[in-house]
Amino acid sequence: MSKVHELAIIGGGPAGYTAAIYAIRGGVDFLLFADGVAGGQIATTATLENYTGVPGPITGMDFSARMTEQAAGLGIEVEQAHIEKLEDRGQFFLLTDDYDEEHRARVVILATGAHYRPFPLEGAEKFAGRGLSYCATCDGNFFRDQEVAVVGGGDTALEEALYLTRMCRTVHLVHRRTEFRGVPVLQRRVQAAKNITPHLPYVPEKILGSDGVEGLEIKNVETDKIETLAVTGVFSALGMVPNSELVKGLCKLDPGGYVVVNERMFTSHPR
């Protein structure tokens, strides 16, 4: 049987790296598992300016680079693997990664974050990579001097729209409510942007096109009026879904799928 570590940290975002920094400084024997881009969601953030102690603005990629450099300087090693199964074996937890390798730890810190909520239209995913995107900082440059649509009304949607104004001719911002839900400072920036066109209250009805996006049909939720936006790109910013599949059946989740914790960040799973 392989070694039983004191701690396993699952997740390569700020929460996971912070836990690892505390663990190594405390002399804890641990493993840190991360897959994908270092930094997780924050790596795709265009501009970070609300993180205490980090005078901004700074890009998400630069922030992630600083984070990984700090970890490396402390001697933290990252296991580049995705944990696919987590089992309670009594005296330890058994973690199985996507290489079918098994790892053991007495305590697990879950820092798996969340993923983008899928675009809600049937058949929309056939446009993924062909005009439908979930990341403006990743794909925005492909739509330079073109018209695009951003669907959503929260902070992420407003940030995506503002970022796209740097390279896109027109950014259509589609939201199902009569007001945006983002923080006031972002709303003011959106209102001041000359190439953002808000569409309130509208919902997406259909992505038009065959080999790629050629337009987006939207419907007014109050009048049922249908309009067509002549866009070549659609950016979905409809919120996040927690990555909690790993612990379904192990601990309590709320109706949204988020892990329920107490004031000490302990889950309902006894240990």
C-alpha positions as CSV (number, residue, x, y, z in Angstrom):
1,M,0.0,0.0,0.0
2,S,1.2,3.5,-0.9
3,K,2.0,6.0,1.8
4,V,-0.8,7.7,3.7
5,H,-0.2,11.4,3.6
6,E,-1.5,13.8,6.3
7,L,-3.4,15.9,3.8
8,A,-4.5,16.0,0.2
9,I,-5.5,19.3,-1.4
10,I,-7.7,19.1,-4.6
11,G,-7.6,22.2,-6.7
12,G,-5.1,24.5,-8.3
13,G,-6.7,27.9,-7.8
14,P,-6.0,30.5,-5.2
15,A,-7.8,28.5,-2.5
16,G,-5.8,25.3,-3.2
17,Y,-2.4,27.2,-3.4
18,T,-3.2,29.1,-0.2
19,A,-3.9,25.9,1.6
20,A,-0.6,24.4,0.3
21,I,1.4,27.5,1.4
22,Y,-0.1,27.1,4.9
23,A,0.6,23.4,4.9
24,I,4.2,23.6,3.9
25,R,4.9,26.4,6.4
26,G,3.3,24.2,9.1
27,G,5.4,21.2,8.2
28,V,2.4,19.1,7.1
29,D,3.0,16.2,4.8
30,F,0.6,16.9,1.9
31,L,-0.2,16.5,-1.8
32,L,-1.5,19.2,-4.1
33,F,-3.5,18.1,-7.1
34,A,-4.2,20.5,-10.0
35,D,-5.2,20.1,-13.6
36,G,-5.6,22.6,-16.4
37,V,-4.3,26.1,-16.3
38,A,-2.6,27.1,-13.1
39,G,-4.8,29.5,-11.1
40,G,-8.1,28.0,-12.2
41,Q,-10.9,30.5,-13.0
42,I,-8.8,33.5,-12.0
43,A,-6.3,32.9,-14.8
44,T,-9.1,33.8,-17.3
45,T,-9.9,37.1,-15.6
46,A,-9.1,40.1,-17.8
47,T,-8.4,42.5,-15.0
48,L,-8.1,41.9,-11.3
49,E,-8.5,45.0,-9.1
50,N,-10.3,43.9,-5.9
51,Y,-7.9,41.5,-4.3
52,T,-6.6,42.8,-1.0
53,G,-2.8,43.4,-1.0
54,V,-2.6,43.3,-4.8
55,P,-2.6,46.9,-6.1
56,G,-4.1,46.6,-9.5
57,P,-5.0,46.4,-12.1
58,I,-3.3,43.1,-12.9
59,T,-4.3,40.4,-15.3
60,G,-5.5,37.0,-14.1
61,M,-2.6,35.3,-15.9
62,D,-0.1,37.6,-14.2
63,F,-1.7,36.9,-10.8
64,S,-1.6,33.2,-11.4
65,A,2.1,33.4,-12.4
66,R,2.9,35.2,-9.2
67,M,1.0,32.6,-7.2
68,T,2.8,29.6,-8.8
69,E,6.2,31.4,-8.4
70,Q,5.6,31.9,-4.7
71,A,4.6,28.3,-4.3
72,A,7.7,27.0,-6.2
73,G,9.9,29.3,-4.1
74,L,8.6,27.5,-1.0
75,G,9.3,24.1,-2.5
76,I,5.6,23.2,-3.2
77,E,5.3,20.5,-5.8
78,V,2.1,20.2,-7.8
79,E,0.7,16.8,-9.0
80,Q,-0.7,17.6,-12.5
81,A,-3.6,15.2,-12.3
82,H,-7.4,15.2,-12.1
83,I,-8.9,13.4,-9.1
84,E,-11.8,11.3,-10.5
85,K,-12.8,9.4,-7.4
86,L,-12.7,10.1,-3.6
87,E,-13.6,7.2,-1.2
88,D,-13.6,7.0,2.6
89,R,-11.7,3.9,3.6
90,G,-12.0,4.5,7.3
91,Q,-8.5,5.4,8.4
92,F,-7.8,7.4,5.3
93,F,-9.3,8.7,2.0
94,L,-8.5,7.0,-1.2
95,L,-8.1,9.3,-4.2
96,T,-7.9,8.0,-7.7
97,D,-6.6,10.2,-10.5
98,D,-7.2,10.2,-14.3
99,Y,-4.0,8.1,-14.7
100,D,-5.6,5.4,-12.5
101,E,-3.0,6.1,-9.8
102,E,-4.1,5.9,-6.2
103,H,-3.2,8.3,-3.4
104,R,-4.0,8.2,0.3
105,A,-4.6,11.0,2.8
106,R,-6.1,11.3,6.3
107,V,-7.7,14.7,5.5
108,V,-8.8,16.2,2.3
109,I,-9.2,19.9,1.5
110,L,-11.7,20.4,-1.4
111,A,-10.8,23.5,-3.5
112,T,-12.3,22.4,-6.8
113,G,-14.0,25.6,-7.7
114,A,-16.7,25.7,-10.4
115,H,-17.2,25.6,-14.1
116,Y,-19.2,27.7,-16.5
117,R,-22.9,27.0,-16.7
118,P,-23.6,25.6,-20.2
119,F,-25.4,27.8,-22.7
120,P,-29.1,26.9,-22.4
121,L,-30.2,26.6,-26.0
122,E,-30.6,23.1,-27.5
123,G,-28.0,22.4,-30.1
124,A,-25.8,25.4,-29.0
125,E,-22.8,23.3,-28.1
126,K,-22.2,22.4,-31.8
127,F,-21.0,26.0,-32.0
128,A,-18.5,25.6,-29.2
129,G,-15.1,26.6,-30.7
130,R,-16.9,28.0,-33.8
131,G,-18.3,31.2,-32.4
132,L,-19.7,30.2,-29.0
133,S,-17.2,30.9,-26.1
134,Y,-17.2,30.9,-22.4
135,C,-14.0,33.1,-22.0
136,A,-13.5,36.5,-23.5
137,T,-9.9,36.7,-22.5
138,C,-9.2,33.4,-24.2
139,D,-11.1,34.0,-27.4
140,G,-11.8,37.7,-27.8
141,N,-9.0,38.4,-30.2
142,F,-10.5,36.0,-32.7
143,F,-13.4,38.5,-33.1
144,R,-11.3,41.7,-33.6
145,D,-13.3,44.4,-35.4
146,Q,-16.5,42.2,-35.4
147,E,-19.8,42.3,-33.7
148,V,-20.4,39.9,-30.7
149,A,-23.0,39.2,-28.1
150,V,-22.5,38.6,-24.4
151,V,-25.3,36.8,-22.6
152,G,-25.7,37.4,-18.8
153,G,-26.2,40.2,-16.3
154,G,-23.8,39.6,-13.4
155,D,-20.3,40.7,-12.7
156,T,-18.8,38.2,-15.1
157,A,-21.0,39.3,-18.0
158,L,-20.2,42.9,-17.5
159,E,-16.5,42.3,-17.2
160,E,-16.5,40.1,-20.3
161,A,-18.4,42.9,-22.3
162,L,-16.0,45.6,-21.1
163,Y,-13.0,43.5,-22.1
164,L,-14.4,42.8,-25.5
165,T,-14.8,46.5,-26.2
166,R,-11.0,46.7,-26.6
167,M,-11.1,44.7,-29.9
168,C,-14.7,44.3,-31.0
169,R,-16.6,46.8,-33.1
170,T,-19.9,46.3,-31.2
171,V,-20.7,44.3,-28.1
172,H,-24.4,43.4,-27.6
173,L,-25.1,42.7,-23.9
174,V,-28.2,40.5,-23.5
175,H,-29.8,40.1,-20.1
176,R,-33.2,38.6,-19.1
177,R,-34.0,41.2,-16.4
178,T,-34.7,44.9,-16.7
179,E,-31.6,45.7,-14.7
180,F,-28.1,44.3,-14.6
181,R,-27.0,42.5,-11.4
182,G,-23.4,43.4,-11.5
183,V,-21.7,45.7,-9.0
184,P,-22.4,49.4,-9.5
185,V,-18.9,50.3,-10.6
186,L,-19.1,47.8,-13.5
187,Q,-22.6,49.0,-14.4
188,R,-21.3,52.6,-14.7
189,R,-18.4,51.5,-16.9
190,V,-20.8,49.6,-19.2
191,Q,-23.1,52.6,-19.5
192,A,-20.1,54.8,-20.4
193,A,-18.8,52.4,-23.0
194,K,-19.6,53.7,-26.5
195,N,-19.6,50.3,-28.2
196,I,-21.7,48.3,-25.8
197,T,-25.4,48.0,-26.7
198,P,-27.6,46.7,-23.9
199,H,-30.7,44.5,-24.6
200,L,-33.0,44.4,-21.6
201,P,-35.0,42.3,-20.8
202,Y,-34.1,39.8,-23.5
203,V,-33.2,36.1,-23.6
204,P,-31.4,34.2,-26.3
205,E,-33.7,32.1,-28.6
206,K,-31.5,30.6,-31.3
207,I,-27.9,30.8,-32.5
208,L,-27.9,31.2,-36.3
209,G,-25.4,29.6,-38.7
210,S,-24.2,26.4,-40.1
211,D,-20.4,26.1,-39.8
212,G,-20.1,28.9,-37.4
213,V,-22.1,31.7,-35.6
214,E,-23.8,34.0,-38.1
215,G,-26.3,35.6,-35.8
216,L,-28.2,35.4,-32.5
217,E,-32.0,35.6,-32.2
218,I,-33.2,37.2,-28.9
219,K,-36.7,37.5,-27.5
220,N,-38.1,40.3,-25.3
221,V,-39.5,38.5,-22.2
222,E,-42.2,41.1,-21.8
223,T,-43.5,41.5,-25.4
224,D,-42.2,38.3,-27.0
225,K,-40.7,40.4,-29.8
226,I,-38.0,38.6,-31.7
227,E,-34.9,40.5,-32.8
228,T,-31.8,39.2,-34.7
229,L,-28.3,40.4,-33.8
230,A,-25.8,40.2,-36.7
231,V,-23.0,38.8,-34.6
232,T,-20.2,36.3,-35.4
233,G,-19.5,35.5,-31.7
234,V,-21.6,34.6,-28.7
235,F,-20.0,34.8,-25.2
236,S,-21.9,32.9,-22.5
237,A,-21.7,34.4,-19.0
238,L,-24.6,32.8,-17.2
239,G,-22.9,32.0,-13.9
240,M,-21.1,29.0,-12.5
241,V,-21.8,25.4,-11.5
242,P,-19.9,24.0,-8.5
243,N,-17.4,21.1,-9.2
244,S,-18.9,19.0,-6.4
245,E,-19.5,15.7,-8.2
246,L,-16.5,14.2,-6.4
247,V,-18.2,14.4,-3.0
248,K,-21.8,13.6,-3.8
249,G,-22.8,11.0,-1.3
250,L,-19.9,11.8,1.0
251,C,-21.1,15.1,2.4
252,K,-24.1,17.4,2.3
253,L,-24.7,19.7,-0.6
254,D,-27.2,22.6,-0.9
255,P,-29.9,22.7,-3.6
256,G,-27.4,24.5,-5.9
257,G,-24.8,21.7,-5.6
258,Y,-22.5,23.7,-3.3
259,V,-20.8,21.9,-0.4
260,V,-22.4,22.8,2.9
261,V,-19.8,23.8,5.6
262,N,-19.8,25.2,9.1
263,E,-18.0,28.2,10.5
264,R,-14.7,26.3,10.4
265,M,-15.2,25.2,6.8
266,F,-15.8,21.6,7.9
267,T,-18.2,19.6,5.8
268,S,-20.9,17.3,7.2
269,H,-18.6,14.2,6.7
270,P,-17.5,13.0,10.1
271,R,-13.8,12.5,10.8
